[in-house]
Amino acid sequence: MSLSIGIVGLPNVGKSTLFNALTHNHALAANYPFATIEPNVGVVALPDSRLEVLSKLSNSAKISPALVTFVDIAGLVRGASTGEGLGNKFLSHIRETSAIVQVVRAFSSKDVIHIDGSPDPARDIETINTELIMADITTVDQRLAKLEQESKRGLSPTGQALQQTLLAVRDALGRGHLVSAAAQEYGSNIDLSLLADLQLLTAKPFIFVFNLDEDDLNNQAVQDRLRESVKPFHAVFLCAQVESELMDLPATEAAELLASLGQNQSGLDQLAVIGFDILGLQTYLTTGPTETRAWTIPRGASAPQAAGVIHTDFEKGFIKAEVVSYQDLVAAGSHVTAKAAGKVRLEGKDYIMADGDVVEFRFNV
């Protein structure tokens, strides 16, 4: 299981610069609209300090972290939902991602042109959201028209539930709401599970990334105002230029630069962790001389389901899971000591995995 995040925004807001910093890639980052045409794809390691600790404990030959896939999608413009700026093609790229990161320009620079003349975060967010909403309205209207035709022959209970959900969604979209936020407002009237095949853009989890001036990285008033403007969604604050500098520094120097800016974690690390969390994902760990590895599973996954992430045969032939929490294993200093202290448990098929479980599976082949 992997996490795929689409990076969207207006042209020249810093999307490609952030993508390059995330992936240590060199996608074109230019000072003109549509410098990115085809989406750039990069795979990023999820920050997890536990892996290094376990690796030393087990004297592992290598470390394999959980992975997050980022997709840098070309800048959207007003009218994208009707094809402006190759909009339909770009919107199709967003549909394939698990979550959306909307990058918003909140920095000032005479050297970087703004497509509307000057930065205005509220206006720019409205522009992007409107295009996503309009695209979803088209999709919903098409499905409602199809259901209307089917209703003449009588809809199944599932069809009726879908129709009611779509009507609630259409109303929310018509009032300018993103579906993912409206689902909280409407409660049981919007069942997102019924809408999966529509791949609605605004039904995806959203994270807003505000690309700030370096001086505003510690400006709480500015950040509070911007955070309030995008509630109930997550907001991440960073400076793309700083993130680019961090990319080329050794770990110790990067930490020193962050500390000098009053930060203890880069904005991009925060983004990866938040993206992982909002999709309801967690990791369990395996460790040994060959490898220490983080495995991605949904929250609520059972032990056999977790085993199946390693190999489908592990799930089919699951017998038991030998489990110890990361904290207990590290405190004990070794698996043998943890076992002697009664911290290692044998769990069966009904066990629900916890984040940070260190596991060894027993199975029949």
Secondary structure, DSSP 8 states (H G I E B T S, - for coil): --EEEEEE-STTSSHHHHHHHHHT------SSTTS--S-EEEEEE---HHHHHHHHHHT-SEEE--EEEEEE-----TTGGGTGGGHHHHHHHHHTSSEEEEEEEE---SSS--TTSS--HHHHHHHHHHHHHHHHHHHHHHHHHHHHHHHTS---HHHHHHHHHHHHHHHHHHTT--HHHHHHHHGGG--GGGGGGGT-GGGS-EEEEEEE-GGGTT-HHHHHHHHHHTTTSEEEEE-HHHHHHHHTS-HHHHHHHHHHTT-SS-HHHHHHHHHHHHTTEEEEEEESSSEEEEEEEETT-BHHHHHHHH-HHHHHTEEEEEEEEHHHHHHHSSHHHHHHTT--EEE-TT-B--TTEEEEEEE--
